[in-house]
């Protein structure tokens, strides 16, 4: 039973082998933007000595930054769903499975659009999380979802190509639904608490350095965001 979205298992299926990159970008409405991104003279550099990776420059950097965060969320929920915490209800299992499916769909979208100029598959450290304990799992999920919303709020304005901005807006709205759902599982009615929504009815905004400072402990492969645009 799906509580969050009308997704079906087909939503997670990769494009057929015969679907060329150009066709995929056209299908997602990003043909021109994809060509511009592919033409960007930016490399994705991995520093083996420090086990860190740069995200590139311009829109490429913003998309890779978002891709890294989606990898984090996808990996987390895959682990959650692989072995639910003790006492998880069927409703909670359905909700968390739906969220996992959304995060994987987001991750795969970035992977397809970035094609060759993307950060590699990243490694994460979830050793601080007790995956058998409900509060530990849901509190971490709340942290990731709130962080994801604030990250898109902070980075969306930095995108130059409107098709990417449009798609990022669609993703952040789903991330906000996730955040509200997780918050309500922890404390009913907390979905729009003042710690995430201000007096003007606006959500929290964080810059890439602020986001990575909070998420860094979960990244084995560190993501450098020093060269991301700031305006």
Residue frames as a rotation matrix with the C-alpha (Angstrom) as fourth column:
UNK 1
0.576 0.817 0.000 0.00
0.817 -0.576 0.000 0.00
0.000 0.000 -1.000 0.00
UNK 2
-0.434 -0.769 0.470 1.41
0.767 -0.589 -0.255 3.39
0.473 0.250 0.845 -0.95
UNK 3
0.333 0.546 -0.769 0.93
0.885 -0.462 0.055 6.31
-0.325 -0.699 -0.637 1.45
UNK 4
-0.073 -0.501 -0.862 3.20
0.249 -0.847 0.471 8.92
-0.966 -0.180 0.187 -0.09
UNK 5
-0.403 -0.182 -0.897 3.11
-0.744 -0.506 0.436 8.67
-0.533 0.843 0.069 -3.84
UNK 6
0.694 0.720 -0.015 1.58
-0.564 0.531 -0.633 6.80
-0.448 0.447 0.774 -6.77
UNK 7
-0.223 -0.880 -0.419 4.92
-0.973 0.175 0.151 5.17
-0.059 0.441 -0.895 -7.52
UNK 8
0.940 0.336 0.051 4.93
-0.330 0.938 -0.105 1.64
-0.083 0.082 0.993 -8.81
UNK 9
0.418 -0.831 0.368 7.94
0.281 0.503 0.817 -0.69
-0.864 -0.238 0.444 -9.00
UNK 10
0.473 -0.221 0.853 8.31
0.879 0.054 -0.473 0.41
0.059 0.974 0.220 -12.61
UNK 11
0.978 -0.084 0.192 9.31
-0.086 -0.996 0.003 3.86
0.192 -0.019 -0.981 -11.39
UNK 12
0.512 -0.828 0.229 12.60
-0.474 -0.050 0.879 2.38
-0.716 -0.559 -0.418 -10.22
UNK 13
0.585 -0.287 0.758 13.39
0.606 0.777 -0.173 0.46
-0.539 0.561 0.629 -13.38
UNK 14
-0.331 -0.770 -0.546 16.41
0.048 -0.592 0.805 1.82
-0.943 0.240 0.233 -15.30
UNK 15
0.331 0.427 -0.842 15.86
-0.786 -0.368 -0.496 3.07
-0.522 0.826 0.214 -18.85
UNK 16
0.891 0.013 0.454 16.06
0.191 0.897 -0.399 0.30
-0.412 0.442 0.796 -21.48
UNK 17
-0.032 -0.994 0.102 19.51
0.501 0.072 0.862 -0.28
-0.865 0.079 0.496 -22.96
UNK 18
-0.184 -0.001 0.983 18.26
0.980 -0.074 0.184 0.97
0.073 0.997 0.015 -26.30
UNK 19
0.855 0.518 0.003 17.32
0.514 -0.849 0.124 4.34
0.067 -0.104 -0.992 -24.80
UNK 20
-0.046 -0.932 0.359 20.22
0.783 -0.256 -0.567 6.59
0.620 0.255 0.742 -25.77
UNK 21
-0.534 -0.243 -0.810 21.36
0.772 -0.531 -0.350 9.42
-0.345 -0.812 0.471 -23.54
UNK 22
-0.985 0.169 0.029 19.93
-0.137 -0.876 0.462 12.02
0.104 0.451 0.886 -25.92
UNK 23
-0.290 0.931 -0.222 16.55
0.100 0.260 0.960 10.28
0.952 0.256 -0.168 -25.83
UNK 24
-0.097 0.224 -0.970 16.63
0.958 0.285 -0.030 10.12
0.270 -0.932 -0.242 -22.05
UNK 25
-0.803 -0.262 -0.535 17.36
0.435 -0.871 -0.227 13.82
-0.407 -0.415 0.814 -21.71
UNK 26
-0.817 0.573 0.060 14.61
-0.285 -0.493 0.822 14.62
0.500 0.655 0.567 -24.20
UNK 27
-0.150 0.775 -0.614 12.23
0.503 0.594 0.628 12.38
0.851 -0.215 -0.479 -22.26
UNK 28
-0.087 0.057 -0.995 12.96
0.988 -0.124 -0.093 14.25
-0.129 -0.991 -0.045 -19.02
UNK 29
0.841 0.482 0.245 12.65
0.525 -0.837 -0.154 17.63
0.131 0.258 -0.957 -20.73
UNK 30
0.645 -0.673 -0.362 16.33
-0.075 -0.527 0.847 18.42
-0.760 -0.519 -0.390 -20.26
UNK 31
0.676 -0.370 0.637 17.71
0.731 0.446 -0.517 18.01
-0.093 0.815 0.572 -23.77
UNK 32
0.613 -0.439 0.657 19.19
0.086 -0.790 -0.607 21.49
0.786 0.428 -0.447 -24.16
UNK 33
0.679 -0.331 0.656 20.36
-0.732 -0.380 0.566 21.65
0.062 -0.864 -0.500 -20.54
UNK 34
0.768 -0.384 0.512 21.93
0.134 0.879 0.458 18.22
-0.626 -0.283 0.727 -20.83
UNK 35
0.622 -0.549 0.559 23.87
0.694 0.056 -0.718 19.22
0.363 0.834 0.415 -23.91
UNK 36
0.572 -0.392 0.721 25.09
-0.362 -0.909 -0.207 22.37
0.736 -0.143 -0.662 -22.17
UNK 37
0.741 -0.269 0.616 26.14
-0.576 0.219 0.788 20.34
-0.347 -0.938 0.008 -19.14
UNK 38
0.752 -0.449 0.482 27.98
0.519 0.855 -0.013 17.79
-0.407 0.260 0.876 -21.27
UNK 39
0.576 -0.521 0.630 29.84
0.486 -0.401 -0.776 20.61
0.657 0.754 0.022 -23.02
UNK 40
0.908 -0.224 0.355 31.07
-0.406 -0.686 0.604 22.11
0.108 -0.692 -0.714 -19.74
UNK 41
0.287 -0.893 -0.347 34.84
-0.137 0.321 -0.937 21.82
0.948 0.316 -0.030 -19.48
UNK 42
0.127 -0.170 0.977 34.82
-0.975 -0.203 0.091 20.63
0.183 -0.964 -0.191 -15.89
UNK 43
-0.272 -0.266 -0.925 36.30
-0.152 0.961 -0.232 17.44
0.950 0.077 -0.302 -14.56
UNK 44
0.823 0.450 0.348 35.25
-0.449 0.140 0.882 15.59
0.348 -0.882 0.317 -11.44
UNK 45
-0.088 -0.981 -0.171 38.45
-0.439 0.192 -0.878 15.06
0.894 -0.003 -0.447 -9.50
UNK 46
0.934 0.307 -0.182 38.91
-0.005 0.522 0.853 12.48
0.357 -0.796 0.489 -6.75
UNK 47
0.095 -0.904 0.417 41.79
-0.847 -0.293 -0.443 12.94
0.523 -0.311 -0.794 -4.32
UNK 48
0.432 0.062 -0.900 42.90
0.078 0.991 0.106 9.43
0.899 -0.116 0.423 -3.37
UNK 49
-0.609 -0.776 -0.164 45.16
0.252 0.006 -0.968 10.65
0.752 -0.631 0.192 -0.55
UNK 50
-0.896 0.312 0.317 42.36
-0.440 -0.513 -0.737 12.39
-0.067 -0.800 0.597 1.37
UNK 51
-0.740 0.657 0.144 39.56
0.671 0.735 0.095 10.16
-0.044 0.167 -0.985 0.00
UNK 52
-0.157 0.667 -0.728 37.64
0.142 -0.715 -0.685 13.21
-0.977 -0.211 0.018 -1.13
UNK 53
-0.330 0.143 0.933 35.95
0.937 0.168 0.306 14.30
-0.113 0.975 -0.190 -4.32
UNK 54
-0.824 0.091 -0.559 35.33
-0.110 -0.994 0.001 17.68
-0.555 0.062 0.829 -5.94
UNK 55
-0.023 0.938 0.346 31.94
0.499 0.311 -0.809 18.38
-0.867 0.154 -0.475 -7.47
UNK 56
-0.250 -0.120 0.961 33.04
0.958 -0.174 0.227 20.57
0.140 0.977 0.159 -10.39
UNK 57
-0.893 -0.070 -0.445 31.81
0.157 -0.975 -0.160 24.07
-0.423 -0.213 0.881 -11.17
UNK 58
-0.749 0.625 -0.220 28.65
-0.632 -0.577 0.516 25.96
0.196 0.526 0.828 -12.14
UNK 59
0.291 0.955 0.061 25.44
-0.945 0.277 0.173 23.91
0.148 -0.108 0.983 -12.57
UNK 60
0.181 -0.328 -0.927 27.53
-0.157 0.921 -0.357 20.74
0.971 0.210 0.116 -12.76
UNK 61
-0.825 -0.563 0.044 28.70
-0.090 0.054 -0.994 21.39
0.558 -0.825 -0.096 -9.20
UNK 62
-0.443 0.739 0.507 25.19
-0.891 -0.299 -0.343 22.01
-0.102 -0.604 0.791 -7.86
UNK 63
0.505 0.665 -0.550 23.83
-0.742 0.660 0.118 18.85
0.442 0.348 0.826 -9.48
UNK 64
-0.092 -0.620 -0.779 26.72
0.046 0.779 -0.625 16.74
0.995 -0.093 -0.043 -8.18
UNK 65
-0.869 -0.141 0.475 26.24
-0.421 -0.294 -0.858 18.21
0.261 -0.945 0.197 -4.72
UNK 66
0.038 0.968 0.248 22.56
-0.993 0.065 -0.102 17.21
-0.115 -0.242 0.963 -4.83
UNK 67
0.437 0.058 -0.898 23.51
-0.451 0.878 -0.163 13.82
0.778 0.476 0.409 -6.26
UNK 68
-0.637 -0.733 -0.237 25.85
-0.095 0.380 -0.920 13.21
0.765 -0.564 -0.312 -3.32
UNK 69
-0.692 0.446 0.568 23.06
-0.702 -0.234 -0.673 14.01
-0.167 -0.864 0.475 -0.85
UNK 70
0.405 0.864 -0.299 20.62
-0.908 0.418 -0.022 11.75
0.106 0.281 0.954 -2.70
UNK 71
-0.030 -0.499 -0.866 23.20
-0.213 0.850 -0.482 8.96
0.977 0.170 -0.132 -2.56
UNK 72
-0.902 -0.315 0.295 23.35
-0.316 0.019 -0.948 9.46
0.293 -0.949 -0.117 1.21
UNK 73
-0.259 0.893 0.368 19.58
-0.894 -0.077 -0.441 9.29
-0.366 -0.444 0.818 1.62
UNK 74
0.429 0.418 -0.801 19.20
-0.760 0.646 -0.071 6.39
0.488 0.639 0.594 -0.79
UNK 75
-0.382 -0.676 -0.629 21.87
-0.141 0.716 -0.684 4.34
0.913 -0.173 -0.369 0.98
UNK 76
-0.860 0.076 0.504 20.32
-0.510 -0.118 -0.852 5.11
-0.006 -0.990 0.140 4.36
UNK 77
0.051 0.985 0.166 16.79
-0.936 0.105 -0.336 4.04
-0.348 -0.138 0.927 3.49
UNK 78
0.230 -0.060 -0.971 18.02
-0.570 0.801 -0.184 0.96
0.789 0.596 0.150 1.66
UNK 79
-0.764 -0.584 -0.276 19.62
-0.083 0.512 -0.855 -0.12
0.640 -0.630 -0.439 4.94
UNK 80
-0.655 0.597 0.464 16.51
-0.701 -0.251 -0.667 0.79
-0.282 -0.762 0.583 6.94
UNK 81
0.341 0.877 -0.338 14.19
-0.939 0.303 -0.160 -1.21
-0.038 0.372 0.928 4.70
UNK 82
-0.144 -0.482 -0.864 16.59
-0.503 0.788 -0.356 -4.16
0.852 0.383 -0.356 4.47
UNK 83
-0.432 0.028 -0.902 15.96
0.653 0.699 -0.291 -4.86
0.622 -0.715 -0.320 8.16
UNK 84
0.197 0.610 0.767 13.26
-0.059 -0.774 0.631 -2.79
0.979 -0.170 -0.116 9.86
UNK 85
-0.686 -0.433 0.584 13.71
-0.534 -0.245 -0.809 -1.67
0.493 -0.867 -0.063 13.44
UNK 86
-0.871 0.311 -0.380 12.12
0.465 0.769 -0.438 -3.65
0.156 -0.558 -0.815 16.24
UNK 87
-0.380 0.823 -0.422 8.38
0.570 -0.151 -0.808 -3.11
-0.729 -0.547 -0.412 16.52
UNK 88
-0.902 0.047 -0.430 7.94
-0.334 -0.708 0.622 -1.39
-0.275 0.704 0.654 13.16
UNK 89
-0.027 0.966 0.258 4.25
-0.096 0.254 -0.962 -1.39
-0.995 -0.051 0.086 12.21
UNK 90
-0.077 0.067 0.995 3.03
0.892 0.450 0.039 -2.31
-0.445 0.891 -0.095 8.75
UNK 91
0.900 0.418 0.119 2.13
0.431 -0.820 -0.376 1.32
-0.059 0.390 -0.919 8.15
UNK 92
0.575 -0.761 -0.301 5.64
-0.422 -0.591 0.688 2.45
-0.701 -0.269 -0.661 9.11
UNK 93
-0.250 -0.659 0.710 7.16
0.329 0.632 0.702 -0.20
-0.911 0.409 0.059 6.86
UNK 94
0.332 0.466 0.820 5.02
0.928 -0.009 -0.371 1.01
-0.166 0.885 -0.436 3.95
UNK 95
0.979 0.048 -0.197 5.91
0.042 -0.998 -0.036 4.64
-0.198 0.027 -0.980 4.57
UNK 96
0.264 -0.962 -0.064 9.64
-0.407 -0.172 0.897 3.99
-0.875 -0.211 -0.437 4.84
UNK 97
-0.206 -0.268 0.941 9.56
0.655 0.677 0.336 1.78
-0.727 0.686 0.036 1.74
UNK 98
0.718 0.521 0.461 7.81
0.695 -0.497 -0.520 4.55
-0.042 0.694 -0.719 -0.20
UNK 99
0.833 -0.460 -0.307 10.44
-0.348 -0.868 0.356 7.05
-0.430 -0.190 -0.883 0.96
UNK 100
-0.097 -0.885 0.455 13.23
0.035 0.454 0.890 4.66
-0.995 0.103 -0.013 -0.06
UNK 101
0.108 0.211 0.972 11.68
0.910 0.372 -0.182 4.34
-0.399 0.904 -0.152 -3.51
UNK 102
0.965 0.256 0.060 11.48
0.261 -0.905 -0.336 8.11
-0.032 0.340 -0.940 -3.91
UNK 103
0.549 -0.814 -0.189 15.09
-0.461 -0.484 0.744 8.62
-0.697 -0.322 -0.641 -2.82
UNK 104
-0.220 -0.603 0.767 16.35
0.395 0.663 0.635 5.95
-0.892 0.443 0.093 -5.20
UNK 105
0.477 0.469 0.743 14.35
0.870 -0.134 -0.475 7.54
-0.124 0.873 -0.472 -8.03
UNK 106
0.961 -0.177 -0.214 15.94
-0.167 -0.984 0.064 10.92
-0.222 -0.026 -0.975 -7.22
UNK 107
0.166 -0.969 0.184 19.40
-0.281 0.132 0.951 9.40
-0.945 -0.209 -0.250 -7.07
UNK 108
-0.144 -0.191 0.971 18.96
0.714 0.660 0.236 7.62
-0.686 0.727 0.041 -10.38
UNK 109
0.852 0.454 0.260 17.67
0.513 -0.626 -0.588 10.77
-0.104 0.634 -0.766 -12.06
UNK 110
0.700 -0.662 -0.268 20.88
-0.547 -0.739 0.394 12.61
-0.458 -0.129 -0.879 -11.16
UNK 111
-0.098 -0.775 0.624 22.99
-0.004 0.628 0.778 9.63
-0.995 0.074 -0.065 -12.18
UNK 112
0.216 0.267 0.939 21.37
0.876 0.371 -0.307 9.54
-0.430 0.889 -0.154 -15.64
UNK 113
0.969 0.225 0.101 21.51
0.246 -0.874 -0.420 13.30
-0.006 0.432 -0.902 -16.25
UNK 114
0.575 -0.808 -0.127 25.11
-0.573 -0.508 0.643 13.72
-0.585 -0.297 -0.755 -15.10
UNK 115
0.965 -0.142 -0.221 26.27
-0.075 0.658 -0.750 10.71
0.251 0.740 0.624 -17.17
UNK 116
0.390 -0.895 -0.216 30.09
0.630 0.430 -0.646 10.91
0.671 0.115 0.732 -17.36
UNK 117
-0.473 -0.610 0.635 30.68
0.029 -0.732 -0.681 14.07
0.880 -0.304 0.364 -15.32
UNK 118
0.636 0.722 0.272 29.41
-0.341 -0.054 0.939 12.92
0.692 -0.690 0.212 -11.95
UNK 119
-0.126 -0.617 0.777 30.85
-0.992 0.085 -0.093 12.15
-0.009 -0.782 -0.623 -8.56
UNK 120
-0.651 -0.156 -0.743 31.51
-0.316 0.945 0.078 8.41
0.690 0.286 -0.664 -8.14
UNK 121
0.472 0.744 -0.472 29.46
0.129 0.472 0.872 6.05
0.872 -0.473 0.127 -6.03
UNK 122
-0.143 -0.524 0.840 30.14
-0.691 -0.555 -0.464 7.24
0.708 -0.647 -0.282 -2.50
UNK 123
-0.287 -0.010 -0.958 30.69
0.523 0.836 -0.165 5.31
0.803 -0.548 -0.235 0.71
UNK 124
0.164 0.467 0.869 28.92
-0.514 -0.711 0.479 6.16
0.842 -0.526 0.123 3.96
UNK 125
-0.819 -0.427 -0.383 29.39
0.152 0.482 -0.863 5.50
0.554 -0.765 -0.330 7.66
UNK 126
0.121 0.941 0.317 26.16
-0.447 -0.233 0.864 4.75
0.886 -0.246 0.392 9.52
UNK 127
-0.370 -0.374 -0.850 27.88
0.436 0.738 -0.515 3.20
0.820 -0.562 -0.110 12.53
UNK 128
-0.982 -0.008 0.188 26.48
-0.149 -0.578 -0.802 5.85
0.115 -0.816 0.566 14.89
UNK 129
-0.223 0.974 -0.037 22.92
-0.931 -0.202 0.303 4.72
0.287 0.102 0.952 14.13
UNK 130
-0.792 0.095 0.603 21.17
-0.232 0.867 -0.442 1.87
-0.564 -0.490 -0.665 15.91
UNK 131
-0.702 0.492 -0.515 19.08
-0.608 -0.038 0.793 0.38
0.371 0.870 0.326 13.09
UNK 132
-0.605 0.518 -0.605 17.17
0.552 0.820 0.152 -1.87
0.575 -0.242 -0.782 15.51
UNK 133
-0.537 0.341 -0.771 15.87
0.671 -0.382 -0.636 1.12
-0.512 -0.859 -0.024 17.50
UNK 134
0.272 0.781 0.563 12.85
0.960 -0.259 -0.105 3.08
0.063 0.569 -0.820 16.23
UNK 135
0.857 0.096 -0.506 13.85
0.232 -0.949 0.213 6.44
-0.460 -0.300 -0.836 17.68
UNK 136
-0.126 -0.980 -0.154 17.41
0.073 -0.164 0.984 6.19
-0.989 0.113 0.093 16.40
UNK 137
-0.524 -0.036 0.851 16.22
0.801 0.319 0.507 5.36
-0.289 0.947 -0.138 12.86
UNK 138
0.402 0.811 0.424 13.47
0.898 -0.440 -0.010 7.96
0.179 0.385 -0.906 12.70
UNK 139
0.679 -0.237 -0.695 15.52
0.201 -0.850 0.486 10.72
-0.706 -0.470 -0.530 14.34
UNK 140
-0.464 -0.885 0.043 18.26
0.213 -0.064 0.975 10.20
-0.860 0.462 0.218 11.77
UNK 141
-0.322 0.446 0.835 15.66
0.947 0.149 0.285 10.11
0.003 0.882 -0.470 8.99
UNK 142
0.755 0.609 -0.243 14.26
0.628 -0.778 0.000 13.42
-0.189 -0.152 -0.970 10.24
UNK 143
0.200 -0.783 -0.589 17.76
0.043 -0.593 0.804 14.91
-0.979 -0.186 -0.085 10.23
UNK 144
-0.688 -0.506 0.520 18.39
0.477 0.224 0.850 13.78
-0.546 0.833 0.087 6.66
UNK 145
-0.009 0.773 0.634 15.01
0.991 -0.076 0.108 14.96
0.132 0.630 -0.766 5.37
UNK 146
0.799 0.252 -0.546 15.18
0.400 -0.900 0.170 18.37
-0.448 -0.354 -0.821 7.07
UNK 147
-0.108 -0.937 -0.332 18.73
0.047 -0.338 0.940 18.73
-0.993 0.086 0.080 5.82
UNK 148
-0.556 -0.070 0.828 17.70
0.770 0.332 0.545 17.76
-0.313 0.941 -0.131 2.29
UNK 149
0.519 0.814 0.262 14.93
0.854 -0.508 -0.115 20.37
0.040 0.283 -0.958 2.18
UNK 150
0.730 -0.278 -0.624 17.22
0.056 -0.886 0.461 23.12
-0.681 -0.371 -0.631 3.46
UNK 151
-0.352 -0.909 0.223 19.93
0.287 0.122 0.950 22.02
-0.891 0.398 0.217 0.99
UNK 152
-0.283 0.332 0.900 17.64
0.959 0.065 0.277 22.33
0.034 0.941 -0.336 -2.04
UNK 153
0.786 0.589 -0.190 16.31
0.606 -0.794 0.045 25.63
-0.125 -0.150 -0.981 -0.70
UNK 154
0.459 -0.692 -0.557 19.86
-0.053 -0.647 0.761 26.94
-0.887 -0.320 -0.333 -0.51
UNK 155
-0.533 -0.783 0.320 21.19
0.210 0.243 0.947 25.50
-0.819 0.572 0.035 -3.75
UNK 156
0.152 0.683 0.715 18.23
0.894 0.213 -0.393 25.94
-0.421 0.699 -0.578 -6.09
UNK 157
0.873 0.219 -0.436 18.82
0.111 -0.959 -0.260 29.66
-0.475 0.179 -0.861 -6.39
UNK 158
0.020 -0.969 -0.245 22.37
-0.399 -0.232 0.887 28.96
-0.917 0.080 -0.392 -7.59
UNK 159
-0.174 -0.030 0.984 21.27
0.679 0.720 0.142 27.01
-0.713 0.693 -0.105 -10.68
UNK 160
-0.655 -0.163 -0.738 21.61
-0.313 -0.830 0.461 28.91
-0.688 0.533 0.492 -13.96
UNK 161
-0.901 0.301 -0.311 19.67
-0.211 0.324 0.922 26.57
0.379 0.897 -0.228 -16.28
UNK 162
-0.372 0.843 0.389 15.92
-0.928 -0.346 -0.138 26.77
0.018 -0.412 0.911 -15.69
UNK 163
0.312 0.534 -0.786 15.10
-0.480 0.802 0.355 23.12
0.820 0.267 0.507 -16.54
UNK 164
-0.443 -0.537 -0.717 17.34
0.388 0.607 -0.694 21.97
0.808 -0.586 -0.060 -13.69
UNK 165
-0.935 0.139 0.326 15.80
-0.341 -0.606 -0.718 24.54
0.098 -0.783 0.614 -11.33
UNK 166
-0.032 0.990 -0.136 12.32
-0.917 0.025 0.397 23.34
0.397 0.137 0.907 -12.27
UNK 167
0.261 0.099 -0.960 13.20
-0.012 0.995 0.099 19.70
0.965 -0.014 0.261 -11.56
UNK 168
-0.775 -0.578 -0.256 14.95
0.277 0.054 -0.959 20.61
0.568 -0.814 0.119 -8.30
UNK 169
-0.643 0.617 0.454 11.74
-0.752 -0.620 -0.223 22.36
0.144 -0.485 0.862 -7.23
UNK 170
0.367 0.783 -0.502 9.79
-0.641 0.604 0.473 19.17
0.674 0.148 0.724 -7.84
UNK 171
-0.096 -0.486 -0.869 12.28
0.345 0.803 -0.487 17.12
0.934 -0.346 0.091 -5.84
UNK 172
-0.923 -0.329 0.202 12.35
-0.054 -0.406 -0.912 19.47
0.382 -0.852 0.357 -2.85
UNK 173
-0.164 0.935 0.315 8.56
-0.925 -0.257 0.280 19.34
0.343 -0.246 0.907 -2.60
UNK 174
0.527 0.280 -0.802 8.79
-0.122 0.959 0.255 15.55
0.841 -0.036 0.540 -2.25
UNK 175
-0.488 -0.776 -0.400 11.60
0.391 0.216 -0.895 15.86
0.781 -0.593 0.198 0.30
UNK 176
-0.738 0.278 0.615 9.36
-0.599 -0.688 -0.409 18.18
0.310 -0.670 0.674 2.34
UNK 177
0.403 0.893 -0.201 6.59
-0.718 0.445 0.536 15.55
0.568 -0.071 0.820 2.27
UNK 178
0.161 -0.449 -0.879 9.10
0.349 0.859 -0.375 13.00
0.923 -0.247 0.294 3.55
UNK 179
-0.811 -0.551 0.198 10.21
0.056 -0.409 -0.911 15.36
0.583 -0.727 0.362 6.33
UNK 180
-0.312 0.785 0.536 6.62
-0.892 -0.435 0.118 16.01
0.326 -0.441 0.836 7.42
UNK 181
0.552 0.528 -0.646 5.83
-0.362 0.849 0.384 12.28
0.751 0.022 0.660 7.44
UNK 182
-0.151 -0.709 -0.689 8.89
0.495 0.550 -0.673 11.34
0.856 -0.442 0.268 9.50
UNK 183
-0.840 -0.158 0.519 8.28
-0.281 -0.692 -0.665 14.20
0.464 -0.705 0.537 11.93
UNK 184
0.059 0.956 0.287 4.71
-0.910 -0.067 0.408 13.06
0.409 -0.286 0.866 12.49
UNK 185
0.444 0.011 -0.896 5.87
0.098 0.993 0.061 9.51
0.891 -0.115 0.440 13.18
UNK 186
-0.573 -0.747 -0.336 8.12
0.482 0.024 -0.876 10.88
0.662 -0.664 0.347 15.91
UNK 187
-0.733 0.389 -0.557 5.65
0.389 -0.433 -0.813 13.41
-0.558 -0.813 0.166 17.33
UNK 188
-0.148 0.761 0.632 2.24
0.987 0.076 0.139 13.90
0.058 0.644 -0.763 15.80
UNK 189
0.838 0.545 -0.037 1.65
0.543 -0.838 -0.044 17.48
-0.055 0.017 -0.998 14.67
UNK 190
0.331 -0.802 -0.497 5.35
0.175 -0.465 0.868 18.39
-0.927 -0.374 -0.013 14.54
UNK 191
0.284 -0.218 0.934 5.48
0.918 0.342 -0.200 18.44
-0.276 0.914 0.297 10.73
UNK 192
0.270 -0.160 0.949 5.76
0.528 -0.800 -0.285 22.25
0.805 0.578 -0.132 10.59
UNK 193
0.547 -0.131 -0.827 7.43
0.805 -0.190 0.563 23.14
-0.231 -0.973 0.002 13.88
UNK 194
0.980 -0.113 -0.166 9.11
-0.127 -0.989 -0.079 26.51
-0.155 0.099 -0.983 14.27
UNK 195
0.178 -0.975 0.136 12.56
-0.140 0.111 0.984 24.88
-0.974 -0.195 -0.117 14.04
UNK 196
-0.542 -0.378 0.751 11.97
0.641 0.392 0.660 24.28
-0.544 0.839 0.029 10.32
UNK 197
-0.038 0.577 0.816 9.28
0.832 -0.434 0.346 26.83
0.553 0.692 -0.464 9.35
UNK 198
-0.885 -0.406 -0.228 9.69
0.464 -0.727 -0.507 30.47
0.040 -0.554 0.832 10.37
UNK 199
-0.411 0.744 -0.526 7.09
0.307 -0.431 -0.849 33.12
-0.859 -0.510 -0.051 11.24
UNK 200
-0.338 0.237 -0.911 6.74
-0.782 -0.609 0.132 34.00
-0.523 0.757 0.391 7.56
UNK 201
0.669 0.622 0.407 5.79
-0.353 0.748 -0.562 30.43
-0.654 0.232 0.720 6.70
UNK 202
0.594 -0.552 -0.585 9.13
-0.676 0.052 -0.735 29.82
0.437 0.832 -0.342 4.99
UNK 203
0.951 -0.243 -0.191 11.32
0.294 0.904 0.311 26.76
0.098 -0.352 0.931 5.39
UNK 204
0.530 -0.832 -0.165 14.94
-0.037 -0.217 0.975 26.70
-0.847 -0.511 -0.146 6.55
UNK 205
0.928 -0.360 -0.093 17.65
-0.119 -0.053 -0.991 27.55
0.352 0.932 -0.092 4.00
UNK 206
0.575 -0.812 0.103 21.22
0.021 0.141 0.990 26.26
-0.818 -0.567 0.098 4.30
UNK 207
0.442 -0.550 -0.709 24.23
-0.895 -0.323 -0.307 26.91
-0.060 0.770 -0.635 2.09
UNK 208
0.670 -0.228 -0.707 26.23
-0.156 0.887 -0.434 23.94
0.726 0.401 0.559 0.75
UNK 209
-0.468 -0.884 -0.001 29.04
-0.199 0.106 -0.974 24.43
0.861 -0.456 -0.226 3.33
UNK 210
-0.383 0.406 0.829 26.45
-0.924 -0.167 -0.345 24.54
-0.002 -0.898 0.439 6.15
UNK 211
0.705 0.682 -0.193 24.81
-0.696 0.718 -0.007 21.36
0.134 0.139 0.981 4.87
UNK 212
0.415 -0.606 -0.678 28.06
-0.032 0.735 -0.677 19.45
0.909 0.303 0.286 4.47
UNK 213
-0.543 -0.591 0.596 29.23
-0.599 -0.225 -0.768 20.51
0.589 -0.774 -0.232 7.92
UNK 214
-0.010 0.658 0.753 26.20
-0.946 0.238 -0.220 18.67
-0.324 -0.715 0.620 9.34
UNK 215
0.887 0.437 -0.152 26.29
-0.460 0.798 -0.389 15.70
-0.049 0.414 0.909 6.94
UNK 216
0.211 -0.913 -0.349 30.06
-0.843 0.011 -0.538 15.23
0.495 0.408 -0.767 6.79
UNK 217
-0.330 -0.412 0.849 30.26
-0.858 0.505 -0.089 12.63
-0.393 -0.758 -0.520 9.58
UNK 218
0.469 0.592 0.655 28.24
-0.237 0.799 -0.552 10.19
-0.851 0.103 0.515 7.47
UNK 219
0.911 -0.163 -0.380 30.48
-0.381 0.021 -0.924 10.50
0.158 0.986 -0.043 4.40
UNK 220
0.532 -0.802 0.272 33.47
0.472 0.547 0.691 8.16
-0.703 -0.240 0.669 4.16
UNK 221
-0.326 -0.524 0.787 34.31
0.938 -0.282 0.201 9.77
0.116 0.804 0.583 0.82
UNK 222
-0.204 0.210 -0.956 34.32
0.492 -0.822 -0.286 13.48
-0.846 -0.529 0.064 1.63
UNK 223
0.258 0.390 0.884 32.59
0.956 -0.238 -0.174 15.87
0.142 0.890 -0.434 -0.78
UNK 224
-0.642 -0.563 -0.520 34.30
0.601 -0.791 0.115 19.22
-0.476 -0.239 0.847 -1.34
UNK 225
0.370 0.841 0.395 31.91
0.929 -0.323 -0.182 22.10
-0.026 0.434 -0.900 -1.98
UNK 226
-0.137 -0.528 -0.838 34.42
0.538 -0.750 0.384 24.95
-0.832 -0.398 0.387 -1.80
UNK 227
-0.937 -0.342 -0.072 34.06
0.114 -0.495 0.862 25.84
-0.330 0.799 0.502 -5.49
UNK 228
-0.182 0.939 0.291 30.28
0.981 0.193 -0.010 25.86
-0.066 0.284 -0.957 -5.64
UNK 229
-0.485 0.085 0.871 28.80
0.290 -0.923 0.252 29.18
0.825 0.374 0.423 -6.77
UNK 230
-0.759 0.164 -0.630 27.52
0.616 -0.132 -0.777 31.41
-0.210 -0.978 -0.001 -3.99
UNK 231
-0.180 0.745 -0.643 25.07
-0.084 -0.663 -0.744 33.57
-0.980 -0.080 0.182 -5.95
